[in-house]
Amino acid sequence: MNKLKIIFFGSGSYSIPVIKMLTSHGLKLVLTTETDGELIEYLESNQIPFLSTKVTEDKQISKKELWSKVQDIKPDLGILASFGAIIPQYIIDIFPHGIWNIHPSLLPQYKGPSPIQYTLLSDDTKTGVTIITLDDQIDHGPILAQESLTLKETHTTEELKHTLFAKGSEMIETLVEKLEKGENITSIPQDHTNETWTEKIVKQDGQIDLESPPSPKMLDKMIRAYFPWPGVLLYWKTKNGKTKIVKLLPEGKIQVEGKKEMQYKEFVNGYQEEGELLLKKLNLIS
């Protein structure tokens, strides 16, 4: 069995299962756009070599910082998951077996930066994970593997990120083991005529107007899609004249600025009639 030299590109705690798996398959370096947080703590505590790369304004990773480091390792394969920056072609060309990207959707559906959020907002009944070979276009390369997942009415973006990247890790390991054994790995081109695209989620996407709230169904989808970030929030003027930021959370929870999160019943008990009126205005209670 051939031992590979692998470089991983990724960010966020959701990529940790992939890194953990790759440590048994020749992981030599992790490249991330992060400088602190749960991922960095994991890498440091497990003594996994990593480099925090700089990202320029156009989201290109720094050539100077990566070129010599990657060249020195002479890697066989790259794996990418939730990296958050564009890999230039001159980096892709270093890898004889290419760079494999874990994308949390059923490509060619939901290309771009926010596939999970768009899946939930679109009220889809299923989602999935697609492994593609990276090329010089966004989420464009041929498909190496794809698996679907039935969605639950309670799924949130946070839950799906953990679930889908864990599934992606298993799919990548299957492919890596084939490569180690010298087996052929086939791919199929995407049907780009059926592609759909997503845009970057911004903080304002989760803000709602109390005077014209979304429908109950849309509000539920927003709460789940925008959890944990940017969250669904509104500005609420209380009877004492103060304006409070109110966050709407999954599982029938609500959080007033400066307070702990609570169930709707607790909120009404605490804020009495004005709390009940707020929830009724949002169609969260009858």
Buried (B, 14 or more C-beta within 10 A) or exposed (E): EEEBBBBBBBBBBBBBBBBBBBEEBBBBBBBBBBEEEEBBEBBEEEEBEBBBBBBEEEEEBEEEBBBEBBEEBEBBBBBBBBBBBBBBEEBBEBBEBBBBBBBBBBBBBBBBBBBBBBBBBBEBEEBBBBBBBBBEEEBBBBBBBBBEBEBEEEBBBBBBBBBBBBBBBBBBBEBBEEBBEEEEBEBEEBEEEEBBBBEEBEEEBBBBEEEEBBEEEEBBBBBBBBBEEBBBBBEBEBEEEEEBBBBBBBEBBBBBEEEEEBEBEBBBEEBEEEBBEBBEEBBBBE
